Amino acid sequence: MSTSSDRSVPLTPITRATPAPVHAPKPSIIPNWVKASPFVLLHLSLVSVFFVSVDGLSVFLCVFFYFWRMFGITGGYHRYFAHRAYKTSRVFQFALAWLGCSAMQKGPLWWASHHRVHHRFSDTPNDPHSPYETSFWWSHVGWILSDEHVEAPLKSIPDWAKFPELRWLDRNHWVPGVTLGALCFLLNGWSGLVWGFLVSTILLYHGTFTINSLSHLFGKRRYATSDDSRNNWFLALITLGEGWHNNHHHYQSSVNQGFFWYEIDISYSIIKALSWFGIVWGLRKPTEQALTQRLVAPAAPVATLEQVAERAGAKVDG
């Protein structure tokens, strides 16, 4: 864990939008335990893997929908909606939101607005999911199930809340997921539903959640950010590039979170490929100056016994 001396104000280019005022949503009359029950039931339903067969198509559906729905979270919810790291059309914007919703992690406005709050107060008492201010359990999954974060703080996301189709999708975020589940069943029956939808959804949950929990606990720090974000190559692999978390907290609006060629960032590769066809544009990347600012000072090399002896002898001779 870094010390307070490591911390400084994050270097983050900010785009200030001036959309029409957005009114806060009315509190839901549905109790939170009812809203949280699908999340719990999905986990309990994992027992169904012992009652269905497993074939090649089921495994393919599991991997395929894990991969593309993870991109819906990383490339859509996170880099597009939360950080505006690139631009696209209104149609593809809705497609990204739909893909993100199919991951069953609530709607784009809810996800992105809470994420902006996280960056504003990262690893402080106001951070929704800091493992230091609360606990590992809370940062990983507890905050999602709590009464404190049921509604989307729309004041944090007026730039997207002005779109009626995004507000509709945010209210009905379950529709893409249910549609995908039905598609998996049509493609391969109960095995397709269990492995293609259920298992891949649970893996998606906890793959994504590791960034809130583990990437603030384990890994290396390249930049002296004001929080305890870490770079973790393994988390980068399972989340298509999100594991370069210290890089991200250093320059939050960058479309690429792997800053160097050896930092694998599959989400960025997909976004870059989309830009070749004009589907997305305006990709934002850190400048050369930003890449070299606020580096964590390397530790001084440990002296050998011979070097210590030489220094001691020099002092005696002197």
NUDREN-659874 format. One record per residue (C-alpha): residue number from 0; residue in three letters; x, y, z. Coordinates in steps of 0.001 Angstrom, whole numbers. Layout:
N
<rec i="NUM" aa="ALA" x="X" y="Y" z="Z"/>
...
//
This chain:
318
<rec i="0" aa="MET" x="0" y="0" z="0"/>
<rec i="1" aa="SER" x="1317" y="3443" z="-858"/>
<rec i="2" aa="THR" x="1947" y="6095" z="1733"/>
<rec i="3" aa="SER" x="317" y="9496" z="1785"/>
<rec i="4" aa="SER" x="3519" y="10987" z="387"/>
<rec i="5" aa="ASP" x="2856" y="9131" z="-2876"/>
<rec i="6" aa="ARG" x="-352" y="11009" z="-3420"/>
<rec i="7" aa="SER" x="-1010" y="14112" z="-5492"/>
<rec i="8" aa="VAL" x="-3886" y="15572" z="-7446"/>
<rec i="9" aa="PRO" x="-4759" y="13296" z="-10419"/>
<rec i="10" aa="LEU" x="-3759" y="14591" z="-13861"/>
<rec i="11" aa="THR" x="-7034" y="14369" z="-15752"/>
<rec i="12" aa="PRO" x="-8162" y="16330" z="-18790"/>
<rec i="13" aa="ILE" x="-11791" y="17288" z="-18251"/>
<rec i="14" aa="THR" x="-14443" y="18031" z="-20837"/>
<rec i="15" aa="ARG" x="-17086" y="20348" z="-19419"/>
<rec i="16" aa="ALA" x="-20512" y="19868" z="-20955"/>
<rec i="17" aa="THR" x="-23443" y="22258" z="-20540"/>
<rec i="18" aa="PRO" x="-26534" y="20148" z="-21194"/>
<rec i="19" aa="ALA" x="-30039" y="20940" z="-20048"/>
<rec i="20" aa="PRO" x="-30707" y="20490" z="-16310"/>
<rec i="21" aa="VAL" x="-31530" y="16964" z="-15232"/>
<rec i="22" aa="HIS" x="-33964" y="16293" z="-12423"/>
<rec i="23" aa="ALA" x="-33084" y="13627" z="-9891"/>
<rec i="24" aa="PRO" x="-35101" y="10426" z="-10269"/>
<rec i="25" aa="LYS" x="-37932" y="9773" z="-7864"/>
<rec i="26" aa="PRO" x="-37049" y="7251" z="-5158"/>
<rec i="27" aa="SER" x="-38237" y="3783" z="-6071"/>
<rec i="28" aa="ILE" x="-41184" y="2311" z="-4171"/>
<rec i="29" aa="ILE" x="-39703" y="-1180" z="-4673"/>
<rec i="30" aa="PRO" x="-37703" y="-2332" z="-1611"/>
<rec i="31" aa="ASN" x="-34009" y="-2760" z="-2250"/>
<rec i="32" aa="TRP" x="-34037" y="-6413" z="-1189"/>
<rec i="33" aa="VAL" x="-36431" y="-7071" z="-4062"/>
<rec i="34" aa="LYS" x="-34115" y="-5317" z="-6507"/>
<rec i="35" aa="ALA" x="-31107" y="-7240" z="-5202"/>
<rec i="36" aa="SER" x="-32822" y="-10627" z="-5312"/>
<rec i="37" aa="PRO" x="-32056" y="-11365" z="-9013"/>
<rec i="38" aa="PHE" x="-28345" y="-10945" z="-8288"/>
<rec i="39" aa="VAL" x="-28550" y="-13406" z="-5392"/>
<rec i="40" aa="LEU" x="-30774" y="-15843" z="-7294"/>
<rec i="41" aa="LEU" x="-28394" y="-15897" z="-10262"/>
<rec i="42" aa="HIS" x="-25602" y="-17033" z="-7951"/>
<rec i="43" aa="LEU" x="-27802" y="-19668" z="-6321"/>
<rec i="44" aa="SER" x="-28818" y="-20893" z="-9775"/>
<rec i="45" aa="LEU" x="-25232" y="-21966" z="-10459"/>
<rec i="46" aa="VAL" x="-26197" y="-25320" z="-8963"/>
<rec i="47" aa="SER" x="-27892" y="-25971" z="-12312"/>
<rec i="48" aa="VAL" x="-24505" y="-26708" z="-13909"/>
<rec i="49" aa="PHE" x="-24740" y="-30160" z="-12300"/>
<rec i="50" aa="PHE" x="-28025" y="-30908" z="-14045"/>
<rec i="51" aa="VAL" x="-27293" y="-29994" z="-17668"/>
<rec i="52" aa="SER" x="-24878" y="-31390" z="-20203"/>
<rec i="53" aa="VAL" x="-21842" y="-29487" z="-21436"/>
<rec i="54" aa="ASP" x="-20976" y="-29470" z="-25123"/>
<rec i="55" aa="GLY" x="-18798" y="-27450" z="-27430"/>
<rec i="56" aa="LEU" x="-21522" y="-24976" z="-28331"/>
<rec i="57" aa="SER" x="-22275" y="-24241" z="-24672"/>
<rec i="58" aa="VAL" x="-18614" y="-23559" z="-23922"/>
<rec i="59" aa="PHE" x="-18372" y="-21358" z="-27023"/>
<rec i="60" aa="LEU" x="-21434" y="-19346" z="-25969"/>
<rec i="61" aa="CYS" x="-19981" y="-18925" z="-22481"/>
<rec i="62" aa="VAL" x="-16659" y="-17588" z="-23757"/>
<rec i="63" aa="PHE" x="-18183" y="-15560" z="-26589"/>
<rec i="64" aa="PHE" x="-20725" y="-13732" z="-24445"/>
<rec i="65" aa="TYR" x="-18230" y="-13230" z="-21610"/>
<rec i="66" aa="PHE" x="-15836" y="-11549" z="-24034"/>
<rec i="67" aa="TRP" x="-18266" y="-9229" z="-25793"/>
<rec i="68" aa="ARG" x="-20263" y="-8322" z="-22717"/>
<rec i="69" aa="MET" x="-17016" y="-7547" z="-20905"/>
<rec i="70" aa="PHE" x="-16255" y="-5161" z="-23766"/>
<rec i="71" aa="GLY" x="-19721" y="-3659" z="-23248"/>
<rec i="72" aa="ILE" x="-18603" y="-2795" z="-19715"/>
<rec i="73" aa="THR" x="-15006" y="-1793" z="-20438"/>
<rec i="74" aa="GLY" x="-15336" y="-153" z="-23839"/>
<rec i="75" aa="GLY" x="-18906" y="1077" z="-23376"/>
<rec i="76" aa="TYR" x="-19882" y="1793" z="-19779"/>
<rec i="77" aa="HIS" x="-16382" y="2665" z="-18620"/>
<rec i="78" aa="ARG" x="-14331" y="4305" z="-21350"/>
<rec i="79" aa="TYR" x="-17220" y="5823" z="-23295"/>
<rec i="80" aa="PHE" x="-19974" y="6716" z="-20841"/>
<rec i="81" aa="ALA" x="-17943" y="7293" z="-17667"/>
<rec i="82" aa="HIS" x="-14874" y="8970" z="-19215"/>
<rec i="83" aa="ARG" x="-15831" y="10099" z="-22722"/>
<rec i="84" aa="ALA" x="-12537" y="8686" z="-24017"/>
<rec i="85" aa="TYR" x="-13797" y="8636" z="-27613"/>
<rec i="86" aa="LYS" x="-16774" y="9729" z="-29703"/>
<rec i="87" aa="THR" x="-19338" y="7861" z="-31743"/>
<rec i="88" aa="SER" x="-22771" y="8202" z="-33332"/>
<rec i="89" aa="ARG" x="-25995" y="8202" z="-31374"/>
<rec i="90" aa="VAL" x="-26947" y="4841" z="-32873"/>
<rec i="91" aa="PHE" x="-23708" y="3130" z="-31870"/>
<rec i="92" aa="GLN" x="-23903" y="4884" z="-28515"/>
<rec i="93" aa="PHE" x="-27208" y="3077" z="-27898"/>
<rec i="94" aa="ALA" x="-25665" y="-194" z="-29116"/>
<rec i="95" aa="LEU" x="-22863" y="193" z="-26546"/>
<rec i="96" aa="ALA" x="-25421" y="874" z="-23821"/>
<rec i="97" aa="TRP" x="-27475" y="-2177" z="-24842"/>
<rec i="98" aa="LEU" x="-24371" y="-4388" z="-24858"/>
<rec i="99" aa="GLY" x="-23373" y="-3105" z="-21419"/>
<rec i="100" aa="CYS" x="-26872" y="-3743" z="-20059"/>
<rec i="101" aa="SER" x="-26718" y="-7328" z="-21299"/>
<rec i="102" aa="ALA" x="-23950" y="-7900" z="-18715"/>
<rec i="103" aa="MET" x="-26632" y="-7467" z="-16025"/>
<rec i="104" aa="GLN" x="-24698" y="-4760" z="-14153"/>
<rec i="105" aa="LYS" x="-27514" y="-2198" z="-14176"/>
<rec i="106" aa="GLY" x="-27872" y="648" z="-16645"/>
<rec i="107" aa="PRO" x="-25321" y="2952" z="-18296"/>
<rec i="108" aa="LEU" x="-26342" y="6042" z="-16323"/>
<rec i="109" aa="TRP" x="-26238" y="4197" z="-13003"/>
<rec i="110" aa="TRP" x="-22885" y="2563" z="-13768"/>
<rec i="111" aa="ALA" x="-21124" y="5612" z="-15196"/>
<rec i="112" aa="SER" x="-22423" y="8082" z="-12608"/>
<rec i="113" aa="HIS" x="-21274" y="5947" z="-9681"/>
<rec i="114" aa="HIS" x="-17934" y="5448" z="-11402"/>
<rec i="115" aa="ARG" x="-17443" y="9191" z="-11716"/>
<rec i="116" aa="VAL" x="-18132" y="9520" z="-8000"/>
<rec i="117" aa="HIS" x="-15497" y="6843" z="-7396"/>
<rec i="118" aa="HIS" x="-12886" y="8863" z="-9275"/>
<rec i="119" aa="ARG" x="-13844" y="12100" z="-7567"/>
<rec i="120" aa="PHE" x="-13380" y="10565" z="-4111"/>
<rec i="121" aa="SER" x="-11148" y="7570" z="-4811"/>
<rec i="122" aa="ASP" x="-10015" y="5747" z="-1655"/>
<rec i="123" aa="THR" x="-11626" y="8328" z="620"/>
<rec i="124" aa="PRO" x="-14699" y="7914" z="2859"/>
<rec i="125" aa="ASN" x="-16933" y="9166" z="12"/>
<rec i="126" aa="ASP" x="-15697" y="6523" z="-2446"/>
<rec i="127" aa="PRO" x="-18586" y="4063" z="-3069"/>
<rec i="128" aa="HIS" x="-16252" y="1060" z="-3080"/>
<rec i="129" aa="SER" x="-12824" y="1635" z="-1578"/>
<rec i="130" aa="PRO" x="-11351" y="-1516" z="9"/>
<rec i="131" aa="TYR" x="-9395" y="704" z="2404"/>
<rec i="132" aa="GLU" x="-12272" y="2783" z="3706"/>
<rec i="133" aa="THR" x="-14638" y="-187" z="4041"/>
<rec i="134" aa="SER" x="-13671" y="-3822" z="3438"/>
<rec i="135" aa="PHE" x="-12783" y="-6169" z="620"/>
<rec i="136" aa="TRP" x="-16317" y="-7613" z="638"/>
<rec i="137" aa="TRP" x="-17921" y="-4178" z="436"/>
<rec i="138" aa="SER" x="-15661" y="-2993" z="-2406"/>
<rec i="139" aa="HIS" x="-16167" y="-6217" z="-4345"/>
<rec i="140" aa="VAL" x="-19927" y="-6696" z="-4102"/>
<rec i="141" aa="GLY" x="-21458" y="-5290" z="-915"/>
<rec i="142" aa="TRP" x="-21832" y="-1726" z="-2172"/>
<rec i="143" aa="ILE" x="-23965" y="-2897" z="-5104"/>
<rec i="144" aa="LEU" x="-26453" y="-4619" z="-2811"/>
<rec i="145" aa="SER" x="-26700" y="-1784" z="-276"/>
<rec i="146" aa="ASP" x="-29482" y="773" z="64"/>
<rec i="147" aa="GLU" x="-26935" y="3567" z="-363"/>
<rec i="148" aa="HIS" x="-26414" y="3098" z="-4099"/>
<rec i="149" aa="VAL" x="-29809" y="2087" z="-5435"/>
<rec i="150" aa="GLU" x="-30415" y="5222" z="-7493"/>
<rec i="151" aa="ALA" x="-28135" y="6759" z="-10098"/>
<rec i="152" aa="PRO" x="-26627" y="10115" z="-8987"/>
<rec i="153" aa="LEU" x="-27666" y="11847" z="-12210"/>
<rec i="154" aa="LYS" x="-26019" y="15105" z="-11149"/>
<rec i="155" aa="SER" x="-22750" y="13340" z="-11944"/>
<rec i="156" aa="ILE" x="-23824" y="12485" z="-15486"/>
<rec i="157" aa="PRO" x="-25953" y="15266" z="-17045"/>
<rec i="158" aa="ASP" x="-24155" y="14834" z="-20380"/>
<rec i="159" aa="TRP" x="-25772" y="11417" z="-20940"/>
<rec i="160" aa="ALA" x="-28965" y="11793" z="-18926"/>
<rec i="161" aa="LYS" x="-30259" y="14220" z="-21547"/>
<rec i="162" aa="PHE" x="-30791" y="11320" z="-24002"/>
<rec i="163" aa="PRO" x="-34286" y="9802" z="-23565"/>
<rec i="164" aa="GLU" x="-33288" y="6430" z="-25028"/>
<rec i="165" aa="LEU" x="-30485" y="6115" z="-22452"/>
<rec i="166" aa="ARG" x="-32846" y="7044" z="-19618"/>
<rec i="167" aa="TRP" x="-35301" y="4392" z="-20852"/>
<rec i="168" aa="LEU" x="-32570" y="1771" z="-21054"/>
<rec i="169" aa="ASP" x="-31311" y="2733" z="-17624"/>
<rec i="170" aa="ARG" x="-34789" y="2180" z="-16152"/>
<rec i="171" aa="ASN" x="-35252" y="-1080" z="-18061"/>
<rec i="172" aa="HIS" x="-31680" y="-2338" z="-17862"/>
<rec i="173" aa="TRP" x="-32874" y="-5928" z="-17446"/>
<rec i="174" aa="VAL" x="-34340" y="-6105" z="-20968"/>
<rec i="175" aa="PRO" x="-31061" y="-6777" z="-22877"/>
<rec i="176" aa="GLY" x="-30015" y="-9443" z="-20359"/>
<rec i="177" aa="VAL" x="-33321" y="-11282" z="-20472"/>
<rec i="178" aa="THR" x="-33265" y="-11088" z="-24271"/>
<rec i="179" aa="LEU" x="-29780" y="-12605" z="-24320"/>
<rec i="180" aa="GLY" x="-30855" y="-15386" z="-21960"/>
<rec i="181" aa="ALA" x="-33745" y="-16252" z="-24270"/>
<rec i="182" aa="LEU" x="-31375" y="-16259" z="-27252"/>
<rec i="183" aa="CYS" x="-29001" y="-18673" z="-25485"/>
<rec i="184" aa="PHE" x="-31926" y="-20997" z="-24761"/>
<rec i="185" aa="LEU" x="-33042" y="-20891" z="-28391"/>
<rec i="186" aa="LEU" x="-29499" y="-21632" z="-29588"/>
<rec i="187" aa="ASN" x="-28762" y="-24610" z="-27338"/>
<rec i="188" aa="GLY" x="-31591" y="-25312" z="-24923"/>
<rec i="189" aa="TRP" x="-31007" y="-25523" z="-21171"/>
<rec i="190" aa="SER" x="-27281" y="-26083" z="-21625"/>
<rec i="191" aa="GLY" x="-27036" y="-22910" z="-23678"/>
<rec i="192" aa="LEU" x="-28990" y="-20946" z="-21066"/>
<rec i="193" aa="VAL" x="-26961" y="-22238" z="-18119"/>
<rec i="194" aa="TRP" x="-23488" y="-21974" z="-19658"/>
<rec i="195" aa="GLY" x="-23963" y="-19297" z="-22301"/>
<rec i="196" aa="PHE" x="-25884" y="-16920" z="-20063"/>
<rec i="197" aa="LEU" x="-25806" y="-17888" z="-16391"/>
<rec i="198" aa="VAL" x="-22190" y="-19009" z="-15967"/>
<rec i="199" aa="SER" x="-20783" y="-16284" z="-18215"/>
<rec i="200" aa="THR" x="-22806" y="-13647" z="-16331"/>
<rec i="201" aa="ILE" x="-21439" y="-14738" z="-12939"/>
<rec i="202" aa="LEU" x="-17904" y="-14756" z="-14330"/>
<rec i="203" aa="LEU" x="-18534" y="-11281" z="-15738"/>
<rec i="204" aa="TYR" x="-19731" y="-10008" z="-12373"/>
<rec i="205" aa="HIS" x="-16654" y="-11048" z="-10501"/>
<rec i="206" aa="GLY" x="-14228" y="-10273" z="-13315"/>
<rec i="207" aa="THR" x="-15481" y="-6688" z="-13333"/>
<rec i="208" aa="PHE" x="-15682" y="-6433" z="-9554"/>
<rec i="209" aa="THR" x="-11991" y="-7311" z="-9143"/>
<rec i="210" aa="ILE" x="-11129" y="-3872" z="-10498"/>
<rec i="211" aa="ASN" x="-12972" y="-2212" z="-7609"/>
<rec i="212" aa="SER" x="-11401" y="-4500" z="-5025"/>
<rec i="213" aa="LEU" x="-8199" y="-6287" z="-6035"/>
<rec i="214" aa="SER" x="-6751" y="-3560" z="-8280"/>
<rec i="215" aa="HIS" x="-6590" y="-1224" z="-5284"/>
<rec i="216" aa="LEU" x="-4776" y="-3862" z="-3230"/>
<rec i="217" aa="PHE" x="-2430" y="-5920" z="-5422"/>
<rec i="218" aa="GLY" x="-76" y="-4837" z="-8169"/>
<rec i="219" aa="LYS" x="2517" y="-2206" z="-8982"/>
<rec i="220" aa="ARG" x="2285" y="1571" z="-8952"/>
<rec i="221" aa="ARG" x="3936" y="3465" z="-11800"/>
<rec i="222" aa="TYR" x="2363" y="6824" z="-10975"/>
<rec i="223" aa="ALA" x="1977" y="8651" z="-7661"/>
<rec i="224" aa="THR" x="-1787" y="9113" z="-7882"/>
<rec i="225" aa="SER" x="-3878" y="10360" z="-4959"/>
<rec i="226" aa="ASP" x="-5315" y="6878" z="-4387"/>
<rec i="227" aa="ASP" x="-3948" y="3340" z="-4097"/>
<rec i="228" aa="SER" x="-4693" y="2121" z="-7622"/>
<rec i="229" aa="ARG" x="-2422" y="-621" z="-8955"/>
<rec i="230" aa="ASN" x="-1388" y="-2107" z="-12297"/>
<rec i="231" aa="ASN" x="-2067" y="-5848" z="-12381"/>
<rec i="232" aa="TRP" x="-1353" y="-7832" z="-15547"/>
<rec i="233" aa="PHE" x="-3590" y="-10761" z="-14619"/>
<rec i="234" aa="LEU" x="-6604" y="-8536" z="-13980"/>
<rec i="235" aa="ALA" x="-5852" y="-6809" z="-17284"/>
<rec i="236" aa="LEU" x="-6157" y="-10140" z="-19081"/>
<rec i="237" aa="ILE" x="-9506" y="-11169" z="-17579"/>
<rec i="238" aa="THR" x="-11015" y="-7682" z="-18004"/>
<rec i="239" aa="LEU" x="-9697" y="-6901" z="-21504"/>
<rec i="240" aa="GLY" x="-7303" y="-4209" z="-20281"/>
<rec i="241" aa="GLU" x="-8899" y="-2709" z="-17160"/>
<rec i="242" aa="GLY" x="-6181" y="-4107" z="-14905"/>
<rec i="243" aa="TRP" x="-3802" y="-1274" z="-15819"/>
<rec i="244" aa="HIS" x="-5641" y="623" z="-13135"/>
<rec i="245" aa="ASN" x="-2869" y="2873" z="-11865"/>
<rec i="246" aa="ASN" x="-2326" y="4056" z="-15447"/>
<rec i="247" aa="HIS" x="-6045" y="4774" z="-15653"/>
<rec i="248" aa="HIS" x="-6188" y="6764" z="-12431"/>
<rec i="249" aa="HIS" x="-3182" y="8774" z="-13604"/>
<rec i="250" aa="TYR" x="-4877" y="9788" z="-16888"/>
<rec i="251" aa="GLN" x="-8531" y="8901" z="-16539"/>
<rec i="252" aa="SER" x="-9868" y="10006" z="-19916"/>
<rec i="253" aa="SER" x="-7404" y="7969" z="-21974"/>
<rec i="254" aa="VAL" x="-8998" y="5472" z="-24353"/>
<rec i="255" aa="ASN" x="-6032" y="3147" z="-23803"/>
<rec i="256" aa="GLN" x="-5245" y="1973" z="-20299"/>
<rec i="257" aa="GLY" x="-2239" y="-63" z="-21338"/>
<rec i="258" aa="PHE" x="185" y="2784" z="-22003"/>
<rec i="259" aa="PHE" x="3028" y="719" z="-23457"/>
<rec i="260" aa="TRP" x="3199" y="-2017" z="-26083"/>
<rec i="261" aa="TYR" x="3725" y="-4789" z="-23531"/>
<rec i="262" aa="GLU" x="610" y="-3809" z="-21539"/>
<rec i="263" aa="ILE" x="-2091" y="-5840" z="-23255"/>
<rec i="264" aa="ASP" x="-5308" y="-3845" z="-23628"/>
<rec i="265" aa="ILE" x="-7808" y="-5748" z="-25748"/>
<rec i="266" aa="SER" x="-10575" y="-3173" z="-25235"/>
<rec i="267" aa="TYR" x="-8387" y="-485" z="-26764"/>
<rec i="268" aa="SER" x="-7508" y="-2764" z="-29687"/>
<rec i="269" aa="ILE" x="-11218" y="-3225" z="-30429"/>
<rec i="270" aa="ILE" x="-11919" y="500" z="-30166"/>
<rec i="271" aa="LYS" x="-8941" y="1259" z="-32410"/>
<rec i="272" aa="ALA" x="-10218" y="-1239" z="-34994"/>
<rec i="273" aa="LEU" x="-13666" y="389" z="-34875"/>
<rec i="274" aa="SER" x="-12013" y="3754" z="-35594"/>
<rec i="275" aa="TRP" x="-10565" y="2385" z="-38838"/>
<rec i="276" aa="PHE" x="-14120" y="1999" z="-40146"/>
<rec i="277" aa="GLY" x="-15308" y="5384" z="-38890"/>
<rec i="278" aa="ILE" x="-17624" y="3862" z="-36267"/>
<rec i="279" aa="VAL" x="-15803" y="5708" z="-33481"/>
<rec i="280" aa="TRP" x="-13474" y="8677" z="-33592"/>
<rec i="281" aa="GLY" x="-11766" y="11292" z="-31434"/>
<rec i="282" aa="LEU" x="-9768" y="8743" z="-29441"/>
<rec i="283" aa="ARG" x="-8084" y="10462" z="-26486"/>
<rec i="284" aa="LYS" x="-4605" y="9346" z="-25419"/>
<rec i="285" aa="PRO" x="-2056" y="10680" z="-22916"/>
<rec i="286" aa="THR" x="651" y="12981" z="-24203"/>
<rec i="287" aa="GLU" x="4337" y="12124" z="-23945"/>
<rec i="288" aa="GLN" x="4592" y="14635" z="-21129"/>
<rec i="289" aa="ALA" x="1741" y="13002" z="-19210"/>
<rec i="290" aa="LEU" x="3392" y="9583" z="-19506"/>
<rec i="291" aa="THR" x="6484" y="10834" z="-17680"/>
<rec i="292" aa="GLN" x="4882" y="13011" z="-15005"/>
<rec i="293" aa="ARG" x="4339" y="11974" z="-11376"/>
<rec i="294" aa="LEU" x="6318" y="8766" z="-11689"/>
<rec i="295" aa="VAL" x="6864" y="6921" z="-8431"/>
<rec i="296" aa="ALA" x="10543" y="7372" z="-7560"/>
<rec i="297" aa="PRO" x="12409" y="4049" z="-7818"/>
<rec i="298" aa="ALA" x="13834" y="2710" z="-4588"/>
<rec i="299" aa="ALA" x="17546" y="3288" z="-4048"/>
<rec i="300" aa="PRO" x="19599" y="184" z="-4907"/>
<rec i="301" aa="VAL" x="20692" y="-1889" z="-1917"/>
<rec i="302" aa="ALA" x="24421" y="-1626" z="-1298"/>
<rec i="303" aa="THR" x="26493" y="-4797" z="-1207"/>
<rec i="304" aa="LEU" x="28680" y="-5690" z="1771"/>
<rec i="305" aa="GLU" x="31762" y="-4877" z="-327"/>
<rec i="306" aa="GLN" x="30429" y="-1390" z="-1105"/>
<rec i="307" aa="VAL" x="29659" y="-776" z="2563"/>
<rec i="308" aa="ALA" x="33185" y="-1883" z="3502"/>
<rec i="309" aa="GLU" x="34708" y="372" z="836"/>
<rec i="310" aa="ARG" x="32735" y="3371" z="2095"/>
<rec i="311" aa="ALA" x="33701" y="2631" z="5679"/>
<rec i="312" aa="GLY" x="37382" y="2352" z="4699"/>
<rec i="313" aa="ALA" x="37222" y="5625" z="2800"/>
<rec i="314" aa="LYS" x="35830" y="7405" z="5860"/>
<rec i="315" aa="VAL" x="38594" y="5947" z="8071"/>
<rec i="316" aa="ASP" x="41316" y="6980" z="5613"/>
<rec i="317" aa="GLY" x="39804" y="10418" z="5399"/>
//
